[in-house]
Amino acid sequence: MPDTAYHPDDFAIDDWVTIRDEVEDDAESFFDDGDPPFIERMRRMRGESNGPRPGMPLRIIGVHLPHVYVAVLDGDGDEVGPAILDVRRQRVVRLAPEIPAAIIAFGRKKRDDAAIRDAEESRRKAIARANAEVARRRAFGDESPSGQPLERDAPDQSAAATEDPPRDET
């Protein structure tokens, strides 16, 4: 099914397509006298497409001929857009569904791997901060984060409870 010509009447929502190539303007060939600057000026006047490049997976989200509205599948497996194709200027072909599925799976794996790396990095940073705090407290005998003296600095409550209270000898 890949690279199968796509007749405009066959466009359907959620179909995967791609641009095969740009259709050359007939005005270029009619007026062209072989002058390269002329051809370049014609292309600039026509406007170079800022839309999706040939080969990019596109999912059809709307059709109003001669325009086809698509979501563009980026390299991370996310859909961006929308983009508008003009089927008079761009040859659109069907795309085998395995292609976008592979790109989506690739993007999902990249995101999962990045999440695992981020979690591991966060864990390492937390351990380093905790170790630094323990070392700081050992070196300087500072208060705990709550502002209370550390246990070694607190009065021994058990010894005070076993002593007899002072007697009034008056």
FIKOLZA-1660 file (N, C-alpha, C; in steps of 0.1 Angstrom, whole numbers, plus 5000, padded with zeros to 4 digits):
% residues 170
   i   px   py   pz ch aa at
   1 5008 4988 5000  A  M  N
   1 5000 5000 5000  A  M CA
   1 5008 5013 5000  A  M  C
   2 5021 5013 5004  A  P  N
   2 5029 5025 5004  A  P CA
   2 5031 5030 4990  A  P  C
   3 5032 5044 4989  A  D  N
   3 5034 5051 4977  A  D CA
   3 5023 5048 4967  A  D  C
   4 5011 5045 4971  A  T  N
   4 5000 5044 4962  A  T CA
   4 4993 5057 4960  A  T  C
   5 4991 5060 4947  A  A  N
   5 4985 5073 4944  A  A CA
   5 4971 5074 4952  A  A  C
   6 4969 5086 4957  A  Y  N
   6 4957 5088 4965  A  Y CA
   6 4948 5097 4958  A  Y  C
   7 4937 5092 4953  A  H  N
   7 4927 5100 4946  A  H CA
   7 4920 5109 4956  A  H  C
   8 4917 5121 4952  A  P  N
   8 4911 5130 4962  A  P CA
   8 4898 5125 4968  A  P  C
   9 4890 5117 4960  A  D  N
   9 4878 5112 4965  A  D CA
   9 4880 5102 4976  A  D  C
  10 4892 5096 4977  A  D  N
  10 4895 5086 4987  A  D CA
  10 4899 5091 5000  A  D  C
  11 4901 5104 5002  A  F  N
  11 4906 5109 5014  A  F CA
  11 4896 5106 5025  A  F  C
  12 4901 5101 5037  A  A  N
  12 4892 5098 5048  A  A CA
  12 4899 5102 5061  A  A  C
  13 4891 5107 5070  A  I  N
  13 4896 5111 5083  A  I CA
  13 4904 5099 5090  A  I  C
  14 4915 5102 5096  A  D  N
  14 4924 5093 5103  A  D CA
  14 4932 5084 5094  A  D  C
  15 4932 5086 5081  A  D  N
  15 4941 5079 5072  A  D CA
  15 4955 5085 5073  A  D  C
  16 4965 5077 5071  A  W  N
  16 4979 5082 5072  A  W CA
  16 4983 5083 5057  A  W  C
  17 4989 5095 5055  A  V  N
  17 4994 5099 5041  A  V CA
  17 5008 5105 5043  A  V  C
  18 5014 5108 5032  A  T  N
  18 5026 5116 5032  A  T CA
  18 5027 5124 5018  A  T  C
  19 5035 5134 5018  A  I  N
  19 5037 5141 5005  A  I CA
  19 5048 5134 4998  A  I  C
  20 5045 5130 4985  A  R  N
  20 5055 5124 4977  A  R CA
  20 5064 5134 4971  A  R  C
  21 5058 5145 4965  A  D  N
  21 5067 5156 4960  A  D CA
  21 5058 5167 4957  A  D  C
  22 5064 5179 4954  A  E  N
  22 5057 5191 4951  A  E CA
  22 5054 5190 4936  A  E  C
  23 5043 5195 4931  A  V  N
  23 5039 5196 4917  A  V CA
  23 5045 5209 4912  A  V  C
  24 5053 5208 4901  A  E  N
  24 5059 5220 4896  A  E CA
  24 5048 5229 4889  A  E  C
  25 5050 5241 4890  A  D  N
  25 5041 5251 4885  A  D CA
  25 5042 5251 4870  A  D  C
  26 5030 5250 4863  A  D  N
  26 5030 5250 4848  A  D CA
  26 5035 5264 4843  A  D  C
  27 5033 5274 4850  A  A  N
  27 5038 5287 4846  A  A CA
  27 5053 5287 4844  A  A  C
  28 5060 5280 4853  A  E  N
  28 5074 5280 4851  A  E CA
  28 5078 5274 4838  A  E  C
  29 5072 5263 4834  A  S  N
  29 5076 5257 4821  A  S CA
  29 5072 5265 4809  A  S  C
  30 5060 5272 4810  A  F  N
  30 5055 5280 4799  A  F CA
  30 5064 5292 4797  A  F  C
  31 5068 5299 4808  A  F  N
  31 5076 5311 4806  A  F CA
  31 5091 5309 4807  A  F  C
  32 5095 5297 4811  A  D  N
  32 5109 5294 4813  A  D CA
  32 5117 5295 4800  A  D  C
  33 5127 5304 4800  A  D  N
  33 5136 5304 4788  A  D CA
  33 5149 5299 4792  A  D  C
  34 5150 5291 4803  A  G  N
  34 5162 5285 4807  A  G CA
  34 5170 5294 4817  A  G  C
  35 5164 5305 4821  A  D  N
  35 5171 5314 4829  A  D CA
  35 5169 5310 4844  A  D  C
  36 5180 5305 4850  A  P  N
  36 5178 5301 4864  A  P CA
  36 5173 5311 4874  A  P  C
  37 5177 5324 4873  A  P  N
  37 5172 5334 4882  A  P CA
  37 5156 5336 4880  A  P  C
  38 5151 5334 4868  A  F  N
  38 5137 5335 4865  A  F CA
  38 5130 5324 4873  A  F  C
  39 5135 5312 4872  A  I  N
  39 5129 5300 4879  A  I CA
  39 5129 5303 4894  A  I  C
  40 5140 5308 4899  A  E  N
  40 5141 5311 4913  A  E CA
  40 5130 5322 4917  A  E  C
  41 5129 5332 4909  A  R  N
  41 5119 5343 4912  A  R CA
  41 5105 5337 4912  A  R  C
  42 5102 5328 4903  A  M  N
  42 5089 5322 4902  A  M CA
  42 5086 5314 4915  A  M  C
  43 5096 5307 4919  A  R  N
  43 5094 5299 4931  A  R CA
  43 5092 5308 4943  A  R  C
  44 5099 5319 4944  A  R  N
  44 5097 5328 4955  A  R CA
  44 5084 5335 4955  A  R  C
  45 5079 5338 4943  A  M  N
  45 5066 5344 4941  A  M CA
  45 5055 5334 4945  A  M  C
  46 5057 5322 4941  A  R  N
  46 5047 5312 4945  A  R CA
  46 5047 5309 4960  A  R  C
  47 5059 5310 4965  A  G  N
  47 5060 5308 4980  A  G CA
  47 5064 5294 4982  A  G  C
  48 5076 5292 4989  A  E  N
  48 5080 5279 4993  A  E CA
  48 5072 5274 5004  A  E  C
  49 5069 5262 5005  A  S  N
  49 5060 5256 5015  A  S CA
  49 5067 5256 5028  A  S  C
  50 5061 5261 5039  A  N  N
  50 5066 5260 5052  A  N CA
  50 5059 5249 5059  A  N  C
  51 5051 5241 5052  A  G  N
  51 5044 5230 5058  A  G CA
  51 5053 5217 5059  A  G  C
  52 5046 5206 5060  A  P  N
  52 5054 5194 5062  A  P CA
  52 5062 5190 5049  A  P  C
  53 5073 5184 5051  A  R  N
  53 5082 5180 5040  A  R CA
  53 5078 5166 5035  A  R  C
  54 5081 5164 5023  A  P  N
  54 5078 5150 5017  A  P CA
  54 5084 5139 5026  A  P  C
  55 5076 5129 5028  A  G  N
  55 5080 5118 5036  A  G CA
  55 5076 5118 5050  A  G  C
  56 5071 5130 5055  A  M  N
  56 5067 5131 5069  A  M CA
  56 5053 5124 5070  A  M  C
  57 5051 5116 5081  A  P  N
  57 5038 5110 5083  A  P CA
  57 5027 5120 5086  A  P  C
  58 5016 5120 5080  A  L  N
  58 5005 5129 5082  A  L CA
  58 4992 5122 5084  A  L  C
  59 4984 5126 5094  A  R  N
  59 4971 5119 5097  A  R CA
  59 4961 5129 5093  A  R  C
  60 4952 5125 5084  A  I  N
  60 4941 5134 5079  A  I CA
  60 4931 5137 5090  A  I  C
  61 4929 5150 5093  A  I  N
  61 4919 5154 5103  A  I CA
  61 4907 5161 5097  A  I  C
  62 4908 5164 5084  A  G  N
  62 4897 5171 5077  A  G CA
  62 4900 5172 5062  A  G  C
  63 4889 5173 5055  A  V  N
  63 4890 5174 5040  A  V CA
  63 4880 5184 5035  A  V  C
  64 4885 5194 5027  A  H  N
  64 4877 5203 5020  A  H CA
  64 4884 5207 5008  A  H  C
  65 4882 5198 4998  A  L  N
  65 4891 5199 4985  A  L CA
  65 4890 5213 4979  A  L  C
  66 4902 5217 4975  A  P  N
  66 4914 5210 4972  A  P CA
  66 4923 5209 4985  A  P  C
  67 4918 5213 4996  A  H  N
  67 4927 5213 5008  A  H CA
  67 4924 5201 5017  A  H  C
  68 4935 5196 5022  A  V  N
  68 4934 5184 5032  A  V CA
  68 4941 5189 5044  A  V  C
  69 4934 5188 5056  A  Y  N
  69 4940 5192 5069  A  Y CA
  69 4945 5180 5076  A  Y  C
  70 4958 5182 5080  A  V  N
  70 4965 5170 5086  A  V CA
  70 4972 5174 5099  A  V  C
  71 4974 5164 5107  A  A  N
  71 4982 5165 5119  A  A CA
  71 4996 5159 5115  A  A  C
  72 5007 5165 5118  A  V  N
  72 5020 5161 5114  A  V CA
  72 5026 5153 5126  A  V  C
  73 5031 5141 5123  A  L  N
  73 5037 5132 5133  A  L CA
  73 5052 5136 5133  A  L  C
  74 5056 5141 5145  A  D  N
  74 5070 5145 5146  A  D CA
  74 5079 5133 5150  A  D  C
  75 5092 5136 5151  A  G  N
  75 5101 5125 5154  A  G CA
  75 5100 5119 5168  A  G  C
  76 5093 5126 5177  A  D  N
  76 5091 5121 5191  A  D CA
  76 5078 5113 5192  A  D  C
  77 5071 5111 5180  A  G  N
  77 5058 5104 5180  A  G CA
  77 5046 5112 5185  A  G  C
  78 5048 5125 5185  A  D  N
  78 5037 5134 5189  A  D CA
  78 5031 5140 5177  A  D  C
  79 5018 5143 5177  A  E  N
  79 5012 5150 5166  A  E CA
  79 5012 5165 5168  A  E  C
  80 5016 5172 5158  A  V  N
  80 5016 5187 5159  A  V CA
  80 5009 5192 5147  A  V  C
  81 5006 5205 5147  A  G  N
  81 4999 5210 5136  A  G CA
  81 4987 5218 5141  A  G  C
  82 4977 5219 5133  A  P  N
  82 4975 5212 5120  A  P CA
  82 4983 5219 5109  A  P  C
  83 4984 5212 5098  A  A  N
  83 4990 5217 5085  A  A CA
  83 4979 5216 5074  A  A  C
  84 4981 5224 5064  A  I  N
  84 4971 5223 5053  A  I CA
  84 4978 5220 5041  A  I  C
  85 4974 5210 5034  A  L  N
  85 4979 5206 5021  A  L CA
  85 4970 5210 5010  A  L  C
  86 4976 5214 4999  A  D  N
  86 4969 5218 4987  A  D CA
  86 4972 5207 4977  A  D  C
  87 4962 5198 4974  A  V  N
  87 4965 5186 4966  A  V CA
  87 4967 5190 4951  A  V  C
  88 4965 5203 4948  A  R  N
  88 4968 5207 4934  A  R CA
  88 4984 5209 4933  A  R  C
  89 4990 5212 4944  A  R  N
  89 5005 5215 4945  A  R CA
  89 5013 5204 4951  A  R  C
  90 5007 5195 4958  A  Q  N
  90 5014 5185 4965  A  Q CA
  90 5008 5171 4962  A  Q  C
  91 5016 5162 4957  A  R  N
  91 5012 5148 4955  A  R CA
  91 5011 5141 4968  A  R  C
  92 5000 5136 4971  A  V  N
  92 4998 5129 4984  A  V CA
  92 4996 5114 4981  A  V  C
  93 5003 5106 4989  A  V  N
  93 5002 5092 4987  A  V CA
  93 4999 5085 5001  A  V  C
  94 4993 5073 5000  A  R  N
  94 4990 5066 5013  A  R CA
  94 5003 5062 5019  A  R  C
  95 5002 5061 5032  A  L  N
  95 5014 5056 5040  A  L CA
  95 5010 5044 5047  A  L  C
  96 5019 5034 5047  A  A  N
  96 5016 5021 5054  A  A CA
  96 5015 5024 5069  A  A  C
  97 5004 5019 5075  A  P  N
  97 5002 5022 5089  A  P CA
  97 5013 5018 5099  A  P  C
  98 5022 5009 5094  A  E  N
  98 5033 5004 5102  A  E CA
  98 5043 5016 5104  A  E  C
  99 5044 5025 5095  A  I  N
  99 5054 5036 5096  A  I CA
  99 5050 5045 5108  A  I  C
 100 5038 5051 5109  A  P  N
 100 5035 5059 5120  A  P CA
 100 5035 5051 5133  A  P  C
 101 5031 5039 5133  A  A  N
 101 5031 5031 5145  A  A CA
 101 5046 5029 5150  A  A  C
 102 5055 5027 5141  A  A  N
 102 5069 5026 5145  A  A CA
 102 5075 5039 5151  A  A  C
 103 5071 5050 5145  A  I  N
 103 5076 5063 5150  A  I CA
 103 5069 5066 5164  A  I  C
 104 5057 5063 5166  A  I  N
 104 5050 5065 5179  A  I CA
 104 5057 5056 5189  A  I  C
 105 5060 5044 5186  A  A  N
 105 5066 5035 5196  A  A CA
 105 5080 5040 5199  A  A  C
 106 5087 5045 5189  A  F  N
 106 5101 5050 5191  A  F CA
 106 5100 5062 5201  A  F  C
 107 5091 5071 5198  A  G  N
 107 5089 5083 5207  A  G CA
 107 5085 5079 5221  A  G  C
 108 5076 5069 5223  A  R  N
 108 5072 5064 5236  A  R CA
 108 5084 5059 5244  A  R  C
 109 5093 5051 5237  A  K  N
 109 5105 5045 5243  A  K CA
 109 5114 5056 5247  A  K  C
 110 5116 5066 5238  A  K  N
 110 5125 5078 5242  A  K CA
 110 5120 5085 5255  A  K  C
 111 5106 5087 5255  A  R  N
 111 5101 5094 5267  A  R CA
 111 5102 5085 5280  A  R  C
 112 5100 5072 5278  A  D  N
 112 5101 5063 5290  A  D CA
 112 5116 5063 5295  A  D  C
 113 5125 5062 5285  A  D  N
 113 5139 5062 5289  A  D CA
 113 5143 5075 5296  A  D  C
 114 5138 5086 5291  A  A  N
 114 5141 5099 5297  A  A CA
 114 5136 5100 5311  A  A  C
 115 5124 5095 5313  A  A  N
 115 5117 5095 5326  A  A CA
 115 5125 5087 5336  A  A  C
 116 5130 5075 5332  A  I  N
 116 5139 5067 5340  A  I CA
 116 5152 5074 5344  A  I  C
 117 5158 5080 5334  A  R  N
 117 5170 5088 5336  A  R CA
 117 5168 5100 5346  A  R  C
 118 5157 5107 5344  A  D  N
 118 5154 5118 5353  A  D CA
 118 5151 5114 5367  A  D  C
 119 5144 5103 5369  A  A  N
 119 5141 5097 5382  A  A CA
 119 5154 5093 5389  A  A  C
 120 5163 5087 5382  A  E  N
 120 5176 5082 5387  A  E CA
 120 5184 5094 5391  A  E  C
 121 5184 5105 5383  A  E  N
 121 5192 5117 5386  A  E CA
 121 5186 5124 5398  A  E  C
 122 5173 5124 5399  A  S  N
 122 5167 5131 5411  A  S CA
 122 5171 5123 5423  A  S  C
 123 5170 5110 5423  A  R  N
 123 5174 5101 5434  A  R CA
 123 5188 5104 5438  A  R  C
 124 5198 5104 5428  A  R  N
 124 5212 5107 5432  A  R CA
 124 5214 5121 5438  A  R  C
 125 5207 5131 5433  A  K  N
 125 5208 5144 5439  A  K CA
 125 5202 5145 5453  A  K  C
 126 5191 5138 5456  A  A  N
 126 5186 5137 5469  A  A CA
 126 5195 5131 5479  A  A  C
 127 5201 5120 5475  A  I  N
 127 5211 5113 5483  A  I CA
 127 5223 5122 5486  A  I  C
 128 5228 5129 5476  A  A  N
 128 5239 5138 5478  A  A CA
 128 5236 5149 5487  A  A  C
 129 5224 5155 5486  A  R  N
 129 5219 5165 5495  A  R CA
 129 5218 5160 5509  A  R  C
 130 5213 5148 5511  A  A  N
 130 5211 5142 5525  A  A CA
 130 5225 5140 5531  A  A  C
 131 5234 5134 5523  A  N  N
 131 5248 5131 5528  A  N CA
 131 5255 5144 5531  A  N  C
 132 5253 5155 5524  A  A  N
 132 5260 5168 5526  A  A CA
 132 5254 5174 5539  A  A  C
 133 5241 5172 5541  A  E  N
 133 5235 5177 5554  A  E CA
 133 5240 5170 5566  A  E  C
 134 5241 5157 5565  A  V  N
 134 5246 5149 5576  A  V CA
 134 5260 5153 5579  A  V  C
 135 5269 5154 5569  A  A  N
 135 5282 5158 5571  A  A CA
 135 5283 5172 5578  A  A  C
 136 5275 5181 5573  A  R  N
 136 5275 5195 5579  A  R CA
 136 5271 5195 5593  A  R  C
 137 5261 5187 5597  A  R  N
 137 5257 5187 5611  A  R CA
 137 5267 5180 5620  A  R  C
 138 5274 5170 5614  A  R  N
 138 5285 5164 5622  A  R CA
 138 5296 5173 5625  A  R  C
 139 5299 5181 5614  A  A  N
 139 5311 5190 5615  A  A CA
 139 5308 5202 5624  A  A  C
 140 5295 5208 5623  A  F  N
 140 5293 5220 5630  A  F CA
 140 5283 5219 5642  A  F  C
 141 5277 5207 5644  A  G  N
 141 5268 5205 5655  A  G CA
 141 5256 5214 5655  A  G  C
 142 5251 5217 5643  A  D  N
 142 5240 5226 5641  A  D CA
 142 5227 5221 5646  A  D  C
 143 5217 5229 5647  A  E  N
 143 5203 5225 5651  A  E CA
 143 5197 5217 5640  A  E  C
 144 5187 5209 5643  A  S  N
 144 5180 5202 5633  A  S CA
 144 5172 5211 5625  A  S  C
 145 5166 5207 5614  A  P  N
 145 5158 5216 5605  A  P CA
 145 5146 5222 5612  A  P  C
 146 5141 5216 5623  A  S  N
 146 5130 5221 5630  A  S CA
 146 5134 5232 5640  A  S  C
 147 5147 5235 5641  A  G  N
 147 5152 5245 5650  A  G CA
 147 5154 5240 5664  A  G  C
 148 5152 5227 5667  A  Q  N
 148 5154 5221 5680  A  Q CA
 148 5168 5216 5681  A  Q  C
 149 5174 5216 5693  A  P  N
 149 5187 5211 5694  A  P CA
 149 5188 5197 5690  A  P  C
 150 5200 5193 5685  A  L  N
 150 5201 5179 5682  A  L CA
 150 5201 5170 5694  A  L  C
 151 5198 5158 5693  A  E  N
 151 5196 5149 5705  A  E CA
 151 5208 5149 5714  A  E  C
 152 5220 5149 5709  A  R  N
 152 5232 5149 5718  A  R CA
 152 5233 5162 5726  A  R  C
 153 5226 5173 5721  A  D  N
 153 5227 5185 5729  A  D CA
 153 5215 5187 5739  A  D  C
 154 5205 5179 5737  A  A  N
 154 5193 5180 5746  A  A CA
 154 5196 5175 5760  A  A  C
 155 5190 5181 5770  A  P  N
 155 5192 5176 5783  A  P CA
 155 5187 5162 5785  A  P  C
 156 5193 5154 5793  A  D  N
 156 5189 5140 5795  A  D CA
 156 5177 5140 5804  A  D  C
 157 5166 5137 5798  A  Q  N
 157 5153 5137 5806  A  Q CA
 157 5153 5125 5816  A  Q  C
 158 5159 5114 5812  A  S  N
 158 5158 5103 5821  A  S CA
 158 5165 5105 5834  A  S  C
 159 5177 5111 5833  A  A  N
 159 5185 5114 5845  A  A CA
 159 5178 5123 5854  A  A  C
 160 5171 5133 5849  A  A  N
 160 5164 5143 5857  A  A CA
 160 5152 5137 5864  A  A  C
 161 5146 5128 5858  A  A  N
 161 5134 5122 5864  A  A CA
 161 5138 5113 5876  A  A  C
 162 5150 5107 5876  A  T  N
 162 5154 5098 5887  A  T CA
 162 5159 5105 5899  A  T  C
 163 5164 5117 5897  A  E  N
 163 5169 5125 5908  A  E CA
 163 5158 5129 5917  A  E  C
 164 5161 5130 5930  A  D  N
 164 5151 5136 5939  A  D CA
 164 5150 5151 5937  A  D  C
 165 5138 5156 5939  A  P  N
 165 5137 5170 5937  A  P CA
 165 5144 5177 5949  A  P  C
 166 5149 5189 5947  A  P  N
 166 5156 5196 5957  A  P CA
 166 5147 5199 5969  A  P  C
 167 5152 5198 5981  A  R  N
 167 5144 5200 5993  A  R CA
 167 5146 5214 5998  A  R  C
 168 5135 5219 6003  A  D  N
 168 5136 5232 6009  A  D CA
 168 5140 5231 6023  A  D  C
 169 5152 5236 6027  A  E  N
 169 5157 5234 6040  A  E CA
 169 5156 5247 6048  A  E  C
 170 5145 5253 6048  A  T  N
 170 5143 5265 6056  A  T CA
 170 5137 5262 6070  A  T  C
% end
